[in-house]
């Protein structure tokens, strides 16, 4: 299994990526992401010019908001990590100011390989179990990160060390982040 993992990383890393473009095997990642967004994800921007999108969903039987990164906007804007965090903070504040959101959802959730950044934004992070499906998800998310990073693979520090985690923020915490108490 370790040999297969090394071969997959070599195959991925040999594919050109960056600035929203992909070559080699990563073309499949880009096509899948576009098809997935067109057919499955019904996300709306949190605010004009923001980088977070959201859609209603359910998790653990509770109404939640699924949060997505607008990867295409990130790639077009070549946003550095510090500015991206500032944009996400502004998006979360805008989300907290929407009564329809705060009144509907019990929390917001997402899946990411950037757990440290999610923690800085106030999310609770739970690493996903090390299953075959989550390993495949890891390759997919890391490949997308390389595609949408302005510098491609060079812009990702130690991509093989990244592991996906589920992020969660209770709606009360989102309300506090927005500068007001949640109902």
Phi, psi and omega per residue, in radians:
X1 nan -0.651 3.133
X2 -1.127 -0.674 3.114
X3 -1.122 -0.760 3.108
X4 -1.060 -0.742 3.105
X5 -1.059 -0.767 3.123
X6 -1.108 -0.700 3.120
X7 -1.138 -0.719 3.107
X8 -1.098 -0.761 3.111
X9 -1.086 -0.721 3.141
X10 -1.106 -0.761 3.116
X11 -1.076 -0.822 3.129
X12 -1.077 -0.861 -3.043
X13 -1.226 -0.287 3.085
X14 -1.438 -0.163 3.136
X15 -1.515 2.240 3.106
X16 -1.123 2.472 -3.134
X17 -2.710 2.676 3.031
X18 2.497 2.570 3.080
X19 1.105 0.465 3.138
X20 1.514 0.086 -3.140
X21 -2.002 2.704 -3.138
X22 -2.499 2.657 3.046
X23 -2.328 3.031 3.111
X24 1.039 -2.517 -3.090
X25 -1.134 -0.414 -3.123
X26 -1.196 -0.231 3.035
X27 -1.026 -0.638 3.111
X28 -1.084 -0.708 3.120
X29 -1.037 -0.835 -3.088
X30 -1.124 -0.769 3.118
X31 -1.116 -0.749 3.122
X32 -1.092 -0.770 -3.121
X33 -1.064 -0.765 3.134
X34 -1.134 -0.757 3.123
X35 -1.136 -0.740 3.134
X36 -1.052 -0.780 3.141
X37 -1.167 -0.672 -3.107
X38 -1.247 -0.639 -3.026
X39 -1.708 -0.490 -2.985
X40 -2.066 -0.826 -3.044
X41 -1.438 2.154 3.105
X42 -1.959 0.909 -3.054
X43 -1.444 2.536 3.085
X44 -2.015 2.532 3.090
X45 -1.078 2.505 3.095
X46 -1.179 -0.732 3.117
X47 -2.696 2.782 3.117
X48 -1.070 2.278 3.119
X49 1.438 -0.060 -3.132
X50 -1.367 3.033 -3.138
X51 -1.991 -0.074 3.078
X52 -1.782 2.519 3.033
X53 -2.165 2.752 3.122
X54 -2.460 2.756 3.045
X55 -2.569 2.565 3.087
X56 -1.231 2.599 3.109
X57 -2.828 -2.951 3.095
X58 -2.334 2.509 3.065
X59 -2.569 2.292 -3.099
X60 0.963 0.538 3.132
X61 1.369 0.064 -3.104
X62 -1.856 2.579 3.033
X63 -1.231 2.224 -3.135
X64 -2.356 2.960 2.967
X65 -1.895 2.244 3.022
X66 -1.556 2.268 -3.122
X67 -1.834 2.353 3.118
X68 -2.196 2.597 2.972
X69 -1.472 2.431 3.003
X70 -1.448 1.490 -3.060
X71 -1.022 -0.681 -3.121
X72 -1.102 -0.712 3.115
X73 -1.162 -0.715 3.086
X74 -1.018 -0.769 -3.122
X75 -1.157 -0.762 -3.124
X76 -1.140 -0.671 -3.057
X77 -1.502 -0.221 -3.086
X78 0.845 0.856 -3.066
X79 -1.261 2.273 3.072
X80 -1.308 2.772 -3.046
X81 -0.988 -0.673 -3.119
X82 -1.175 -0.719 3.105
X83 -1.197 -0.653 3.118
X84 -1.064 -0.751 3.103
X85 -1.093 -0.716 3.108
X86 -1.102 -0.723 3.106
X87 -1.101 -0.728 -3.138
X88 -1.164 -0.674 3.069
X89 -1.049 -0.773 3.125
X90 -1.118 -0.682 3.095
X91 -1.103 -0.758 3.133
X92 -1.122 -0.670 3.090
X93 -1.130 -0.709 3.112
X94 -1.140 -0.682 3.108
X95 -1.117 -0.722 -3.134
X96 -1.154 -0.431 -3.109
X97 -1.456 -0.035 -3.119
X98 -1.668 1.951 -3.119
X99 -1.075 -0.568 3.137
X100 -1.138 -0.541 3.132
X101 -1.369 -0.908 -3.078
X102 -1.129 -0.582 3.120
X103 -1.320 -0.431 -3.076
X104 -1.527 -0.893 -2.883
X105 -1.641 2.646 3.024
X106 -1.573 -0.295 3.137
X107 -3.113 3.075 3.051
X108 -2.110 2.535 -3.077
X109 -2.473 2.826 3.066
X110 -2.907 3.123 3.077
X111 -2.265 2.321 -3.066
X112 -2.633 2.766 2.973
X113 -1.732 0.073 -3.137
X114 -1.897 1.010 -3.098
X115 -1.010 -0.759 -3.138
X116 -1.010 -0.697 3.112
X117 -1.159 -0.701 3.125
X118 -1.106 -0.688 3.089
X119 -1.075 -0.706 3.135
X120 -1.110 -0.434 3.119
X121 -1.516 -0.057 3.097
X122 1.754 0.118 3.117
X123 -1.404 2.576 2.899
X124 -1.436 2.440 -3.101
X125 -2.150 2.296 3.079
X126 -2.183 1.993 3.109
X127 -1.044 2.449 3.106
X128 -1.275 2.615 3.110
X129 -1.056 2.668 -3.111
X130 -1.487 1.388 3.124
X131 -1.921 2.964 3.104
X132 -1.050 -0.788 -3.127
X133 -1.080 -0.700 -3.140
X134 -1.289 -0.471 3.012
X135 -1.150 -0.750 3.097
X136 -1.103 -0.740 3.087
X137 -1.039 -0.699 3.125
X138 -1.043 -0.857 3.120
X139 -1.039 -0.714 -3.136
X140 -1.107 -0.887 -3.087
X141 -1.160 -0.702 3.118
X142 -1.177 -0.698 3.077
X143 -1.070 -0.756 3.081
X144 -1.080 -0.706 3.128
X145 -1.065 -0.724 3.114
X146 -1.156 -0.716 3.128
X147 -1.055 -0.788 -3.005
X148 -1.597 -0.106 3.052
X149 -1.369 2.419 -3.111
X150 -0.993 -0.594 -3.107
X151 -1.752 0.135 3.114
X152 1.095 -2.440 -3.110
X153 -1.051 -0.606 -3.132
X154 -1.093 -0.472 -3.105
X155 -1.394 -0.217 -3.137
X156 -1.721 2.132 3.066
X157 -1.389 2.127 3.051
X158 0.830 1.097 -3.074
X159 -1.067 -0.480 -3.132
X160 -1.234 -0.295 3.124
X161 -1.515 -0.206 -3.116
X162 -1.253 2.414 3.096
X163 -2.358 2.397 -3.103
X164 -1.206 2.550 3.062
X165 -2.371 2.679 3.035
X166 -1.572 2.310 3.119
X167 -1.908 2.527 -3.071
X168 -2.524 2.400 3.003
X169 -2.379 2.058 3.070
X170 -1.042 2.598 -3.078
X171 -1.077 -0.519 3.093
X172 -1.111 -0.707 3.116
X173 -1.171 -0.649 3.083
X174 -1.101 -0.737 3.114
X175 -1.066 -0.706 3.102
X176 -1.145 -0.657 3.136
X177 -1.146 -0.530 -3.127
X178 -1.409 0.038 3.082
X179 1.521 0.202 3.091
X180 -2.598 2.793 -3.121
X181 -1.328 2.504 3.064
X182 -1.342 2.641 -3.128
X183 -1.177 nan nan
